[in-house]
């Protein structure tokens, strides 16, 4: 019991220690939320990269088709 009163007196004398403890608790509570947000950002980035790859592939196919068409028109 004496130890508990000594701890409470120490926290009363040093409010920064209590602030640090509250900050640590808050950061521990935020950790899962931050992990979730990071995973959502990674999924978003992967989707954008896939979209960009598909866009480039479609653009290359279109350029190839246009070049083939113009070659056929020149040949005719």
C-alpha positions in Angstrom: 0.0 0.0 0.0 2.9 2.3 0.8 4.3 1.7 -2.7 1.0 2.8 -4.4 0.9 6.0 -2.4 4.5 6.7 -3.2 3.8 6.2 -6.9 0.7 8.5 -6.9 2.8 11.1 -5.1 5.5 10.8 -7.6 3.0 11.3 -10.5 1.5 14.3 -8.7 4.9 15.9 -8.4 5.9 15.1 -12.0 2.9 15.6 -14.3 5.1 15.0 -17.4 5.4 11.4 -16.4 1.6 11.1 -16.5 1.5 12.8 -19.8 4.2 10.4 -21.2 2.2 7.4 -19.9 -1.0 8.7 -21.5 0.8 9.3 -24.8 2.2 5.8 -24.7 -1.3 4.4 -24.1 -2.7 6.5 -27.0 0.1 5.4 -29.4 -0.6 1.8 -28.5 -4.3 2.4 -29.3 -3.5 4.0 -32.6 -1.1 1.2 -33.8 -3.8 -1.1 -35.3 -5.5 1.9 -37.0 -2.2 2.9 -38.6 -1.5 -0.6 -39.7 -5.0 -0.7 -41.4 -4.4 2.6 -43.1 -1.0 1.5 -44.4 -2.5 -1.7 -45.8 -5.3 0.2 -47.5 -2.7 2.6 -49.0 -0.7 -0.4 -50.3 -3.8 -1.9 -51.9 -4.6 1.4 -53.5 -1.0 1.8 -54.8 -1.1 -1.8 -56.2 -4.4 -1.0 -58.0 -3.0 2.1 -59.5 0.1 0.2 -60.7 -2.1 -2.5 -62.2 -4.3 0.1 -63.9 -1.2 1.9 -65.3 0.2 -1.4 -66.6 -3.1 -2.3 -68.3 -3.3 1.3 -69.8 0.2 1.0 -71.2 -0.5 -2.4 -72.6 -3.7 -1.2 -74.3 -1.9 1.9 -75.6 0.9 -0.3 -77.1 -1.7 -2.5 -78.8 -3.5 0.5 -80.2 -0.2 1.9 -81.6 0.6 -1.4 -83.1 -2.8 -1.7 -84.8 -2.6 1.9 -86.1 0.9 1.2 -87.5 -0.2 -2.0 -89.2 -3.2 -0.2 -90.7 -1.0 2.6 -92.1 1.4 0.1 -93.5 -1.4 -1.7 -95.3 -2.7 1.6 -96.7 0.8 2.5 -98.0 1.2 -0.9 -99.5 -2.1 -0.6 -101.4 
